[in-house]
Amino acid sequence: MAKRLHHQDGFVREVLQLALIVAVAALVVLDAMALFGAYRSVEDSAASAALAARNVYYETQSVAGAQQAAKVSLAKNGKEFIGLETSRSLDGTLVFHVSAQGHADTYAFKYLGYVGLKGWVERMTNPVSTQSST
């Protein structure tokens, strides 16, 4: 009887180890999805802000108005406006380059900053993207 209980203790320990492994793997996957989602979201938001800036510029011929439109577009999407630059394309049209920053909320990844990776964690959880109007 005691030998049988000993085998059951081993089974419970293995189940607990498996549950811990699954929980850690789930945290890694969820954090990776959050980081990737934030990166894609800031790219999409910057692209739509660049298009909004271009559209407002062609309506008003005002770069200040275009910048305000980009800020409003990014604010609606919860992103931070970093800057707006203009350039000319080969055919002479004005191209707007909007830079934006987002943020990823993670479960465990943020704690890597406490083990000497603070700069890298900050860059990864606060992605920056510059997109252009076409």
Order of alpha helices (4+ residues) and beta strands (2+ residues): alpha-alpha-beta-beta-alpha-beta
